[in-house]
Amino acid sequence: MLSIEQRIAHDIAAKTEQVRAAVDLLDGGATVPFIARYRKEVTGSLDDTQLRLLEERLRYLRELEERRAAILASVEEQGKLSDALKADLLAADTKARLEDLYLPYKPKRRTKAQIAREAGLEPLALGLREDPTRSPETFAESFVDAERGVADVRAALDGARAILMESIAEDAHLVGELRDWLWAQGQIRAKVVEGKEHEGAKFRDYFDHVEPIAKIPSHRLLALMRARNEGVIELELAPAADSEQGHAEGEGRVAAHANIHQRGRAADAWLRETVRLTWRVKLHLHLTLDLFGRVREGAEDEAIRVFGDNLKDLMLAAPAGAKTVMGLDPGIRTGCKVAVVDATGKLLATDTIYPLEPRRQWSESLVALAKLCKQHNVDLIAIGNGTGSRETDKLAAELIKKLPEAKLSKIVVSEAGASVYSASELAAKEFPDLDVSLRGAVSIARRLQDPLAELVKIEPKAIGVGQYQHDVNQIKLARALDAKVEDCVNAVGVDVNTASAALLARVAGLSASVAENVVKHRDANGPFPNRKALLKVPRLGDKAFEQCAGFLRVPSGDNPLDASAVHPEAYPVVERIIAQCGREVRHIIGDSGFLRGLKAEQFTDEKFGVPTVRDILRELEKPGRDPRPEFVAPSFAEGVEDVKDLRPGMILEGRVTNVAAFGAFVDIGVHQDGLVHLSALSHSFVKDPRDAVKAGDIVKVKVMEVDIPRQRIGLSMRLDDEPGQARSARPGAGRDAGGSPRDSRGPRPGGGAPKPAAAPASNAFADAFARAGKR
């Protein structure tokens, strides 16, 4: 059997030695960002994507080995561990296969089969199976025993059947064969629950839907699951396109494996009925739940990947930079909350204005805003995209006209998660005396200055750029999103003298408590003069320093290298470069012509190889370079403020807010994101929407369809498309409920946690599936 390292190496397309080295580093407490950036020689330059996959597979395979050991111990304790079974258990390469093999030996509640065995009916079951020439009724007479709970012949035969059904259904090889067959041939069938047509209108694309289970896209599967949980549709897994024919084939496969045939013998009819019930009642139900779990897990993994990719794009969005910003958190009845922050994000002033209904203090609001702009020399106005956003945008436009000398600009920004931050413990610590409602305006202003620094303060799930994020495994989602945030923060780097504790806590090697200690030390002793001074921070030891130092920046410190991504452990390499050229480090930093003329091979040693030296030379060329793009703001069309203002054929500018497997959602300034379907992203074929657009991109779109009752807006980035024109015929080009646009303020309608509807008491499958849906 292959080792864990060998299996992972195959999965991530790497060498076993590379995987083994990375595993040793991870086990030694190293973080993925540190390994990817500063241990390239050790791992053979595995990148962060490979390392994250390695980390996930390592977790799974170690859990598999723990489970294997527990199962081997359990079966051995029962005295049933044969050499053949042990070999099968040791060869099992998935958790599913392992559980199939363990099923007959797994301690369980007393089943009908166990009760029948205790009543002495096993010889009856085995006798009929081994010799079908026997008459079941005649043979069963000798097993009738009222004292043992076998009242009559029928009871005896029912018990014998339960024994055979359990025996056949727990055959690991049969279960594995049927699972593969059902996966290849199975069809997911959806039917609307009678009377739910109107209530579940948003799922009407699935009221009569059939699709192969092995090919269903993740977003469609999750949409079906949500519709089922909301009691709108019923789902089943048919064994083939022709359901009855498929069931007949399933029964035939069971019969062949169990060596049961219809040859006109006395017990053949009884045995065939046993096979039919084994398939219908046990195997089909068990495998349906198993395969729905499998396809759901795959769909969840894809949804988590999509969420992570969108989160990365949002966090690495272009920062407006060190400018004084006025944040406006729109509101109607409760007023518009105002906060002004300086270039470092420090709160300068707050206010609440009431330009809209019911007070309509438009002029007074303009006066108040103008006063704040002049008093604090505001550069930018950030407007949250919630309710009242377009009206507030109008107010800001009029303010800019009244203050031409201020050279103000206005930008509508996503306020997703701002309310979560406002009520968080972190916000309470940061602004203990500030009203919760005003904290949201501060967050809106700061996220324009630096999206990454502000968004790290919000639980990733609350940022609302996912696809069915409330329907997936929440532990897995949180783990994946935390990893994505960590990668983003460390890719950009952090100014140790200005960063918040929330941002520092995402730096490789720093825990939340150590990050707090860094801030406390900075507050008590002033800015850090260099990276070495970090070692004076309580609980920040040598190991933590090794992990975090390269990602922390000291822009105006004693050593110019401390403002770069060059790790302190590699400073001797720079010293060798300086010694050879005879110039000070300050003079070679940024000198592209000189640095590009150097050969990395000249400066390697036993610790630092060519990959690291090349990274050092690139970093010296552009020290502390920010990988994020330049800041650009979208311009919404005047007079288009509501879905009702849209007309097919309009060409508008907007910002991509979310990218799903089926397309991209675009905020065009009407409080409801429009959907650019996968087939309308480009004139050329697009397999993955993120190949065409990313969250935060500014794009031009044409309005193709407006469905006001369902609050759906169909858009196209192919500006020569005509409304009403059929989409290009491509796989997956049809519309579905998974493509329901979401409100620009958060998740799409129905995005809350699903509320499973109670299944009819008479429907055993529905009951079982409902339980499976809650796993």
N, C-alpha and C positions, 0 to 999 in steps of 0.2 A: 504493500500500500504506500502511496506517495506521502511524503511528509507535508505538514502544513505549509512550510516555506515553498515546497515544490508546487503545491496546488495554487498558492497565491501567485507565484511567478507566472504560471500559465494564464491566470485570470487577468493579470495586469501587463502581460507581454514584456516581462523582464527576466533576468537571470536569477537563479536560485540564490547565488551569492549576494546579489543586490538586495533581495528580499530579506535574507538572513541578517545582513548588516542593518537594514532599516528596522527590523523587529528588535534587534539588540538595542538600538538607540531609543526606540519607543519604550521598551521595557526599562531602560535606564532613566526615564523621565524626560527625554527630549521631546519637544513639540514638533508638529508637522512643519510649521513655517520655518523653524530653526533648521531642521534637517534639510528641507528643500533648498534653503538659501545658503547655509554655511557648512553643509556636510556632503557636498557633491562628490568629492573624491571617495568618500566612504561608501556611498550608495550607488555610485556610477551615474550620478546626475538624475536620479528619479525626481520627477517634478511633483508639485503639490497635488495635482489631480490623481496621479498614480499613488501617492502616499495616502491620500484620503481613502481611496478604494482599498488599498492594502490594509489600512486601519480597520475598515468596516469588515473586510473578509477575515481578518485575523480574529476579530471579535466573534464572528459567526462560527468559524472553524474551531475556536477554543471552546465555545459553548457546545458545539457538536461533540467534541472529545469528552467534555465533562458528562454530557448526557450518555455517551457510549459507555463510559466507565460505570455510571450508575446502573445502566441496564444490564451490563455484564454481571455486575455484583448481584443484582436482584434475581436474575435467572439462575445464577450459580447457587444462590442461597436456597432457591426452590429445588435444587438438585436436578435441573432440567437442561443444563448447558452442555449439549452435545458438541463434538468437534465441528460438525457441519454447521450448526447454528452459530457457534463462536466465529467461524470463518466468515459467515454471512454478515454477522454484526460488525466484525472488524473491517469488512469491505464496503459497508454502507457509506456512501459519500454525501448523503443529504439527511436532514432531520426527518423528512417524510419517509424515506426508505427505512431508517432506523426504527421509527414508530410502527411501520408495517410489520417488521420482524418481531417487535416486542408485543404486539397486540395480543396474541394468544396467551402470553405469560403475565400480562399487566394485571395487577390486582384490581378487581372491579366489584361492584355491588352484585349480589346474587342475581343471576340472569335466569330466564326460563330454562335455558340449556343446563345450567348448573343444578337447578332444582330437579330437572329430569334425570340427570346423572345420579343424583342422590337417591332418586326413586328406583334406581336400577334399570333405566331404560336405554342405556348406551348399547348393550348387546342387541337390542331390537333395531336401533338405528344402523349399527354397523352390519347387522345381518341382512337387512333389506338392501343396503347399498352393495354389499359383496355378492349377494345372490338374489337378483331381481326376479327369479322364477318363483320365489315364495309369495304367497298371498299376504298382503299387509294385514288384513283383518284377522285371518286365521293365525298368523304368526304372533300377532299382538295379544291374542287371548291369554296366552300363558304369562303375560306381564301385568295383567290386571291385578291390583292389590290395593284394596281400599285403605288398609292401614298405612300404606306408604303414599297415599294421596293419588293413586291411579284408579279412578272410579270405574272406568269402563274402557272398551277398546278404543274409542275415539280419543280419550284422554291419553292413552298410551301412545297412539300414533302422533298426536299433537306434540307430546314430549320428545318422541324420537325425531320428529321433524325439526324441533327447536335445536336439538343437538347437532343434526346435520347442517342446518343453516348456519349456525355459529362456526362450526368447523370449516365449512367452505368459505365463509365470509372473512375468516381470519387467516386464510392462506396468503402469505406475503407475496408469493410469486404471482398468484392470480390477481391480487389487488394491484400490484405494480403493472401487470400487463393491461388490465382494464383501465387503469388511470391513463396510461399512454394512449390507448385507443380512444378513450372518451375525450382526451385533450385534442387529439387530431380530428375527431369527427363531430364533437359536441357543438350544439347550437344553443345560444342563450335566447330564450323566448320571453318577450314581455307583453303583457295584456293589461289594459286598463281595468281597474276595479269598478264594477258597475256602480254608477251614481257619483263617481269621482271626476267625471269628464270636465266639469266647470271648475271645481276646486283645484284640480291639478293641471290647469290649462298650460302652464309653463313647461309641462313635460309632454305635451300632446304629440311631439315627434316620436314618442316611445309608446304610444297607446297600442300599437300593433307592430312590434319590432322583432326582427330575427337577425342574429349575427353569430358567426363562428366564434367560439370562446377564445380560441388561440389567436385570433386576429383583431379582437375588439380594442380600439384605442383607449388609453387610460381615462381620458376625460369622459368618454361615453359610458364606460363601465361605472365610474363614480357617479355619473348622473343617474344611471339606472338604479344604483344602490340607494341613492338619496330618494329617488321617486318611490322605491319600494319601502324604505323606512318611513316615509311620510304617508304611506298607505294609499298611494295613487295607482301603483301598478303591482301586478304579481309577476314573479320571475320563476322560471324553471330552466333546467338544463336538459334539453332533448338530446338523445344519443346520436341523432342524425337529422338530416333535412326532413325525412319522413319519420316522424316520431315513433310510430308503432313498429315500423320496419327496423328502426334502430334498437328498440327494446327487444325485439325478436332476436336480433343479432347478439345483443348483450347476453340474453338467456342462453343462446347457442354457445357462446364462448365459455360461460360458466359450466354448462353441461359437458362440453368437451374436456375442460380442465379437470372436472370431477369424475370423468369417465362414466357419465350417465347418458344412456342412449334410449331412444324410443324404438323398441323392437317387438312390441306386442306381448311382452312378458307380464306376469301378474303384477309386479311392483313398478313397472315402468311409468305408468300414468301418475302414481303417487310420487315417484322420484322426480318426474318432470315438473309436477306442481311445486315440489320442494325447491327445485332450481328456479322456477319462475318467482316464487316468493323471496328467495335469497337475493335474486337480482333486483327485484322491484322494491322490497322493503328494507333490505340491508345495504347491498353493494351500491345501488344507484344513488340512494340517499347519502350514504357515507362519502362516495366519490364526488357527488354534487357539492356537498359542503366543503370537501377537501379542495376541489378545483376552483370553486368560487373563492375560497380563501387564498389559493395560489394566485389567481388572476387579480384578486383585489390587492394582494401584497405587491404584485408587479405594478398595478395601477397607482398604488400609494407611493411606491418608490419613484415612479415617473413624476407624480404630482409634487413630491418633495424636491425632486431635481429641478423641476420648473420653478417652484417657489424659490429655491436657493439661487438659481440663475438670475431671476428677477430681482431678488434682494441684493445680489452682488451688483447688478447694473445700477440699482437705485442708490446704493451706498457709495458706489464709485462715480456717481453723477458729478458733473462739473460744479465746483464750489464758486460762489460769487467772490469769495475772498474777504480780506480785511476791510470791510466797509461798514459804515454806520447804517443800520437797517431798522425800519419801522415795520413791525409785524401787525397785521390786521386779521383778527379771527372773526369772520363775519357772523352776524346774528341778526335776527329780525326783532322779535318781541323783547328778547333779553339784551339787545344792543350789540354793537360791534366792539370787541375788546381790542385795545391798542397797547403795544409795548415797543419801546425803542431800546436797542442794544448798541453798544459801541463796537469798534472794529475787533475787539477781543471777545465779544459776546457778553460783556458785562451789562446788566440791566441799568438803564438810565432813567426811564420814566414809564408810567402806565396811565391809561385813561379808559373810559368807556363812553362811546358816542352812540347816538340814536338817530341815524339818518333815515331809517326806513319806518314802516308801519310798526306800532300805531302812533308814535310820536312825530315822525316826519321832520326831524330837526336837521335838515340837509345843510342849510347855511351855517348853523351853529357848529355842525360837525366839521365843515370845511375850515372854519376859523380855528377850531381846536387842533386839527391836524397841522395846519399851516404854522401855528405857534410852536408845536413840537419840532417840526422840520427845521425851522429857523434857529430854535434854541439849541438843537443838538447837531446841526449840520448833517441832516439825513441824506444818504446817497441813494438808497434803494427802498422800495416799498414792497414787502412780501405779503401777498393776499392768500389766505387759506381758501381751498376750493370747495368748502362746504356750502350749506344753505345760505343764500344771500350773497354768494361770491361774485356773481356778475354785477349785481347792483353796487356792491362795494368796489368792484373794479371800475365802475362808472365814476364813483365818488373820487377814487384815486386819480382817474384821468382828468377830471375837472380840477383837482388840486394841482396837478402838474402844470396845467395851462395857466393857473393863477400864480404859479411860482416859477416862471421860466429861468430866472437867475439861479435857482437851486440845481438845475440840470438833473432833476429826479427821473428815475426809471421805475416802472412797476412790473412785478412778475407774480403770476398766480402759481402757487406751489401746493403740492399735496399735503394735506393736513392729516393723512392717515396715521393713526396712533398718537396724535397730539393729545387727545383727551385721556388716553391711557397714561401717558407721561404725566399729565397735569395732576392726576389723582394718585400717582405713585409715591412710594416712600422716598425715592431719590429726589423727586421734585419738592417734596415737603422739606427735606434736608437743605436743598439748595435755596428755596424761597419759603422759609417758615412763616413769614408774615404776609405773604402774597396770596390773594384770593385764588382758589383753584381755577376759576374761569379765566383769569389773566395769565396763568402759567402757560396756557395753550398758545397765546399770542407770542410769548417769549420763544417757545419752541418753534413756531412758524418762522419767526425772524431768524433764529439761529440756523435752522436747517437750510436757509438760503445761503448763509455765509459758508457753512461747511456741513453738507448733508451727513457725511460719515460721523463726524464728531457728535452730532445731535441724535442721529438715529440709533447709535449704540446705547442710548439711555432707555430705549423702548424695547420691550420683549419682541423679538423678531416676528412672532406669529401675529402680533397686533398691527404690523405695518401694512397688511392687507394687499400684498402683491402675489398671492398664491392662487392655486387652482384647487378648489374643494379642500382647503387646508383644514377645515374643521372636521372633515370626514376621515382623515388619515390617522395613523398611529402617532399619537401626540409625543410620545417619548422619542421615537425615531425622528420625527419632524424637528423637535427641539434640538436634538443632538446634531442633526445635519445643518440646521440654521446657525447654531452656535459656531460650528466649524467654518461656515461660510463667512460669518462676521469676523472671526479671528483671522481668516485669510485676507479679508479686505483691509482690516486695520494694519496688519503687518506688511501688506504690499505697499501701503502709502507711507507708513512710518508715523511716529508720534513725537511732537515737541514736548519733552518732559517738563518744561517750565510753564506750559500753558494748558496742558491737557487736563480734563476732568478725571476724577477717580473712575468713572464709568468707562471712559475711553482707555485709560491705563490698564484697567482690569482685562481688556481684550488683547493686550500685548503678550506675546509668547513668554511664558515663564512667570507672569505676574498673576497672583490670585487677587480676589476682591479686597481681602484684608491688607495685603502688601501694597496694593494700589492706593488704598486709603492712607497707609503709612507714608507713601511717597508724597502725597499731597500735604499731609500734616508736617512732614519734614521741610517741605518747600515753603509752607506758610510760616513756619517758625524760624527758618534759617535763611530765607531768601532763595533766589534762583540757583539751580545747580550750576557750578562753574564748568564742570566736565562730567564725563560718564563715570569716572572713578569715584566721584562723590556719592554715587548711588549706593556704594557699599556701606555707607554710613546709615542708610535707612534700616530701621529695625526689621528683622526677619527677611531682609533681602540679602541672602547669602551668595556664595560663589556660584552655586548651580543656577539659581535664579538669574544672577547677573549674566552668566554665560548665555542663557536662553534669550534674555530681553535686550541686552546692550545694543545689538546691531539694529534693533527696530526703534530705539529711542534716540531722539535727536536733541543736541544742545546747539542751537543755531548761532549763538554769539558767545560761545565759551572759549576756554583757554586754547583748546586744540581744534583747528579747523576740521580735522577728520571726524570729530564728534558730531558734526552737522551732516555727516554722510551715512550711507548704509554700510560702510566698511566696518567690519567687526573689530573691536579692540584687540582681539587675539591675532588679527592679521596686520596690525600696524607695523610689525617688523618687515613685512613685504614692502610697504610704502617706504620705509626707511632705506631699504636696499635700492629702490628706484631713485630716491633722493641722493643717496651716496654715489650712484653711478653718474647722474646728470649734474650734480653739484649745485642744485637749485633748492630753494626753500619750498616746503610743501604748499604754502599759500600761492606761490608763483606757478606751480604746475597744475593746480586745480583749475579746471575749465580750459586748459590749453589743449584743444582738440588736436591740432596739428602735431604737437609733440607727443601726446599720449598715443595717438593712432600709429605713430612710427615705432613704438616699442613692441617687442616680441615677448609675449607672456612666458615663453619657455625660458627666458633669461633669468626669471625671478622666482622660479619654483624651488621647493625644497622637499624634504621628506614628509612635511605636514600639509603644505599648500601646493596643489597641483595646478595644471593649466586652467581648468574650469574656474577655480577661485580667483586666480590672478587676472583672468579675463574680466571677471565681474568687478574686481577692484579697479582696473583700468577704465572700464565703462563708467563706474561710479565717480571716479576722479574727474572724468570728462564733464559729467553733469551731476554734481553732488546733491543728494537729497531730492532728486527729480521726482515730481509728482506724476504718477501714471494716469491721472484723471484728465479728461478733455477740457477744452476751454469752455467757459460759461456762455451760453446763448439762451435767450428767452423766446418762447413762442408768442405770436400775436394773434389773439382771438378776433374774429370778425365782429364789427360793430353791428348791433341790432339782432344778433343771433345769441339769445340768452336762455332759451328754453327749447325743449324738444319740439314744441309746437311751432317754433320759428324755422325749423329745418324744412327744406324742400329738396326732393331728389334732383341731383345734378349740381348742387352747390359744391364749390371747391373751397375747403377750409384748411387752416393750419391748426395743428394740435400737438400735444405731447403724449407719447406712448406711456401708459401707466402700468401696463401689465401684459405679459406675453404668456400665452397658454399653448398647449399642444395643437390647438385648432386655429390659432390666429393671434392677433394682437388687439388690445383694447386701447382706444385713443380718447383722451380728454379734449373735446373741441369747445368746451366752455358752456355746456348746456346742462350741467349737473348730472349727466348720465353719459357714461363712456359708450362710444360706438365701437363696433367690432369690425376689424378688417380680417375677413376669413383668410385662412391659409392660402386659398386659391386666388386671392385678390391682392396678395402682398407684392407680387412682381409679375412681369410678363414671362419670366423664365420659371422653371420648376423650382419650388421651394419645399424641401423635405422637413426642415426644422425652422419654425418661424424666427428663431433667434439668429438664423443665418442672414435674415433680411432686416430685422429691427431688434432693438433692445429697449428695456424700460428706461425712460428718460429721453429717448430720441425725439427730436422735433421733426414732424412729417407733414406733408400735404396730402389730403384725402378728398375723395369725392363722395358725397352722400348718395347712396344707392337705394336705400329703403328706410322708411320711418314707420315703425309699428307702435303707435302711441299707447293702445291698451296694454300691450305687453312690455312697454318701455324698452323697445329694441331699436337700435340704430345700426343699419348695415352700411359699411364704408368700403371704399376701395382705394388702394394706393396706385392703381393703374388708372391714371386720370383720363384716359381715352375710353374707358368703359362707359357704357350707357345704361342708365337706370332701366330695370326690367329685362336687361340682357342676361341670358343664361350664363352661368359660370362655366369656365372651361371644364370639360369632362376629365376629372382626375380622381384617383382613389381618395376617398375621404372628403370630397368636395361638397357633399350634401350638408345641409344645416341641421343642427340638433340642439336639444335642450342644454347640452353642455356648453353651448356658445352663448348662453344668456348673458348680455352685458351687465356689468356690475355698476353700481352707483360709484361715482368718482370719489366719494367720501369713504369707501371701504369695500368689503367683500360684496360680491354679486348677491342679488335677492336670493334668500334661502340659504345664505352663507353661514347661518348659525348652526349650532350643534343639532344634528338630526334627531327627531323624536320618533323612534320606531313605533309604528302602529301595531296594535295587537292583532295577531293573525287569527283567523277563524278557528274555533276550537276543533272543528272536524278535519282540519287540514294539517296532518302531521308534518308534512314537508315544510309548510309555511312556518309552523312553530319552530322547527329545527333550524330553518334558514334565518329566522328572526334572531335566534340565539347566536348563530354564527356571525351575524352582522354586528353583534355587540362585542365580539372578541377584541 
